[in-house]
Amino acid sequence: MIDALGWAATAVFAGSYFCRRPETLRRVQMLGALMWVAYGLLMHALPVVVANLLVLSAAAWTARRSSAAVPSQLNSSAK
């Protein structure tokens, strides 16, 4: 069962690179990172957990940053 989670996380993360929209890419990468964190916790593999918490944080931060930029870009184009 744990191996299946690892393989599924691999498939989700690799599949994220086929996403056309950056927002979708980040969301799928966050899902894959969460799956890897769960896998790492089940395997007691702290490096896997930490690495994927970093990936999750980076994806969430860039997603938040880009979503915050969209309203300001809309406002500046309306002027």
C-alpha positions in Angstrom: 0.0 0.0 0.0 2.8 2.4 0.9 4.6 1.6 -2.4 1.4 2.4 -4.3 1.2 5.8 -2.7 4.8 6.5 -3.7 4.1 5.4 -7.3 0.9 7.5 -7.4 2.8 10.5 -6.1 5.4 10.0 -8.8 2.7 9.9 -11.5 0.9 13.0 -10.1 4.1 15.0 -9.9 5.4 13.9 -13.3 2.0 14.5 -14.8 2.0 18.1 -13.5 4.5 19.0 -16.2 1.8 18.4 -18.9 -0.4 21.1 -17.4 -0.8 24.0 -19.7 -1.8 26.6 -17.2 0.7 27.6 -14.5 -2.0 27.7 -11.8 -3.0 24.1 -12.6 0.7 23.1 -12.7 1.2 24.5 -9.2 -2.0 22.8 -7.8 -1.0 19.4 -9.2 2.5 19.8 -7.9 1.1 20.7 -4.4 -1.0 17.5 -4.5 2.0 15.5 -5.5 4.1 17.1 -2.8 1.4 16.3 -0.2 1.3 12.7 -1.4 5.1 12.5 -1.1 5.0 14.0 2.4 2.5 11.2 3.4 4.8 8.6 1.8 7.8 10.0 3.7 6.0 10.0 7.0 4.8 6.4 6.5 8.4 5.4 5.5 9.9 7.4 8.3 12.0 9.2 5.7 12.6 12.7 7.0 14.5 13.9 3.9 11.5 13.0 1.7 9.2 14.9 4.1 11.3 18.0 4.3 12.1 18.2 0.6 8.4 17.9 -0.3 7.3 20.4 2.4 9.8 22.8 0.6 8.2 22.0 -2.8 4.7 22.4 -1.3 5.7 25.8 0.3 7.3 27.1 -2.9 4.3 26.1 -5.1 1.8 27.6 -2.6 3.8 30.8 -2.3 4.1 31.2 -6.1 0.4 30.4 -6.6 -0.5 33.0 -4.0 1.8 35.6 -5.4 0.5 35.1 -9.0 -3.1 35.1 -7.9 -2.5 38.4 -5.9 -0.9 39.9 -9.0 -3.9 39.3 -11.2 -6.3 41.8 -9.6 -3.6 44.5 -9.6 -2.9 43.8 -13.3 -6.6 44.1 -14.1 -6.8 47.4 -12.2 -3.8 48.9 -14.0 -5.1 47.9 -17.4 -8.4 49.6 -16.7 -6.8 53.0 -16.3 
